[in-house]
Amino acid sequence: MASAFETATAATRRPDSPGSRSVYDGAVADGWDIGGVANGGYVLALAARAMADTAGRPPLSVTAHYLAPGRPGPCVVEVEPVRIGRRMATVAARLTQGDTEVIRVLGTFGAPPAPDGEPIATVAPPADLPDYEHTPTMERFSPTMAPSGFPRQVEMRIRPGDEGFAVERPTGRAELAGWFALAGQAPGDAIDAIGLLLAADAFFPPVFNAGVTPGWVPTLELTVHIRAVPAPGPVAARFHSDVIAGGLLNEDGELWDSTGTLVAQSRQLALMPR
């Protein structure tokens, strides 16, 4: 049985797609938005699932440029193969709603390479992040953070101490760590590569803990690299902003599976909250 996330990111290929392009009909599902604007990682996941269908393999690296807010309602994903190789496929896509182009995506698709011994260099999960069961949800810190819309679709647990922005006591450090799972995810379920695209943009912007008043942080560009196939269970995450200047900010992220393996990295360029 398909999960709610799989259903919400499904699209049907038109049998009469022209030439080498594949055209998919889908919908930006209701309930995956915050204040009427669809989550950016969700919109990317919707486009990437159609791209993966055309490529015949999962995403390895995708970059999305955000051109307009996604709103609940029908959408069309046009996928164009750039190069289909033996191991890797590069495809481009545009997701539109009516006459509005929402995102333009370019991605390389192919299974992550199998480990070949100990990694030469990697990053480890935060040492001070409690395990999933002992990491509190945001509602524990502030009743006003009770989930609605997009937050109902996911389970986010925040490292104790990083909740400062939600209780008007920002930490002064643009960083957030915690755990991510899909709502209703069983302990034995794994998050696939498409789900990692969602996880890469699911948390509160860490810039809020730098003392910036929380508000909408419009993403201009988001890149996600898939480094490994996740083991079953929630994924640990750390997001941080190292450069906040000129009305722009970067946000870097790392995701680890339940075994501590780095499974994804992300970077986005966004506008300051408004």
Buried (B, 14 or more C-beta within 10 A) or exposed (E): EEBBBBEBBBBEBBEEBEEEBBBBEBBBBEEBBEEEBBBBBBBBBBBBBBBBBBBEBBBBBBBBBBBEBBBBEEBBBBBBBEEBEEEBBBBBBBBBBEEEBBBBBBBBBBEBEEEEEEEEEEEEBBEEBBEBEEBBBBEEBEEEBEBEBBBEBBBBBBBBEBBBBBEEEBBEBBBBBBBBBBEEBEEEBBBBBBBBBBBBBBBBBBBBBBEBEBEEBBBEBBBBBBBBBBBBBBBBBBBBBEEBEEEEBBBBBBBBBBEEBBBBBBBBBBEBBE
